[in-house]
């Protein structure tokens, strides 16, 4: 007779445990569901990590780091070592320190085979290099150009407002050179076999 009572006691304990687990699961779901509005309310009250900021005027969004009291002439130069046509689309521009700008360089592979290249920047005066900040630049990575391929490559930059006051002109010069050799050799050996 003790066997059925143990069995019924075990079933009762299992039902109680199942009920507790269901209550915990429902509470966890409710807590997770409530986190989003609670998070938004906390962020709005504290002013951090606003997902949708309210009433932001264009004046508040302007860059306060721009030094509008001075202008610097930035000249763009291009040199090549290899069979490329490489040039900036604009030879110079006047910029205010701290203001974001973009210049585009054009490159054309004049060969009938693919080539790999890399650009290396230099600055004049040399001290200007530490104040010339590039946000995007084709010099950060190797460029692979197909046969006769032309490409426009942007440089997004700003001049650090801490640049010395006596610097009135900066020259940004790129040297674009062939780093491949393998694709040229493979194309030439493929031509020999035919």
N, C-alpha and C positions, 0 to 999 in steps of 0.2 A: 504494500500500500504506500510505502514511502516513495516509491518510484513516480507515481502520478503527481504527488505534491511537489517533488523536486522539479518535474517537468513543467508544471504550471507556474512554479516560482520562477524558473528560468525564462519562460515565455513572458511573464509579467515584467521581469527585469529587462528583457530585450525590447519590449514595447515602450517601457519608460525611457530607455536609452535612445530608441528611435525617435521618440517625441522630443527629447532634449536636443538631439542632432538636427531635427527639422527646425526647431525654434532658433538654434544657432545659425543655421543656413539662411533662414529668412532674415534674421537680424544683420548678418553679414551683407546680404544683398541690399537691404535697405540702407545700410551704412555707406556702401559703395555708391549707390544711386544718389545719396544726399551729399557726397563729397564735392561734386561739381558746383552746385550753387553755394555751398559753404566756402569753397576755395575762391570763387568769384567775389563773394561778399568780403572775405578777408583781404583779398588783393585790392578791392575798391577802397576799403577803409584805410588800409596802410599805404596805398598809392604805389605798390610794387607790382611789376609784371602784369600791367593792364593788358587784357586781350583786346579790348575795344575802347581806346581812350576817348573821353568825351570833351568836346569843345576845345580842340587844339587848333589854334589859329596858325596861319602861315608864319607869323612873326616868331612864334615860339619854336618853330622848326628850323629857323635859319641858323647857320653855323656861326657861333659867336667867336670862333677861333680865327676868322678871316681878318687879316690886317689890311684894311682898305686904304690905309694912309700911304702905302707904297706899292709900286709895281715892279716886277722883275721881268725882263725880257728873256724868254727861253727860246734858244735856237736849236733846231733839230738837224742832225747830220747823219749820213749813212755811208758806210764803207763796205766793200765786199772783198772777200778772198775766195774766188771761185767764179763759176759761170752763172752769175745771178744778175738780175736787174733788181736793185733794192733802193728805195727812196721813201722819205716822209711825204705825205700828201700836202703838208704845210711846212714851210721853212722856219717859221717862228710864231710865237704868240706872247702877248703880255698877260701876266697872271699876278694876282694878289696872293701873298703868302697865306697858306691855310685853305685856299680855294681849290676844289677838285676840278681837274681838266682831263680831256682825252685827246690824244693825237693818234693818227693811224699811219702805219708804215705799210708800203706795198712791196711785195717780193714776187719775182717771176723766175721760175726754173727754166732756163733757156736751153736745156739739154733734152734729148729724146729718151731719157731714162730717169728713174726715180732717184732723188738725192736726199740725204739727211743733212741738216744744217743746225747751227746754233748761233745765237747772237750774244755778243758780250758788250755791255754798256761801258761807257767812260764819260767823265764829266770834266768840264773846265769852267771855272777854276776847280782844281781837285778837291778843295775843302767843301765845295757845294754838294758833293756826292752824299755826304752824311745827312744833308737836309732835303735831298730829293727823294721823296717817298713814293714808291710805285705800289699801287693797289692791285694792278693787273698788268702783266707784261709778257710778251712772247719770249723774252729772254729767259724766263723761268723754266722753259722746257725745250726739248729737242723738237725741231720742225722737220716733218717729212713731206716733201713736195713731189708730186708725180711728174711725169714727162710734160713739159711746157705748162705746168700748173701755175696759176697766179693766185695770190692770196693777200687779203688785207688783214693786218694784225694790229689790234689796238694796244695802247699804253695808257692806263688811267693813273694819274699822279696828282700830287700836291707838293708844294714847297712848305717845309716846316717853318712856322712863323718865327722860330728862334734863329733863323739864318742871320748872319751878321749884316748890319745895315749897309756896309760898304759893298756888298755883292749886288750889282745892278743887272748883270747878265750871266746866264748859265747856258752852257752848250751841252746838250745831251747827244752823244755820238754813239752809234751802234756799229760794230763790225760783224758782218754776217759771213760765216765761213762754213765750208764743207767739212763734215765730220764723218761722212759715210765711207765711201770707197768700196764697201762690199757690194752694194747694189750696182754700182758702176761696173765693177769687175764681173759680176754675174751677168749683167746685160751684154757686156762685150764678149764673154765666153759663149753665151747663148747665140750671139750673132756669128761666131766662128764656126759653130757646129752646123749652121744651116747651109 
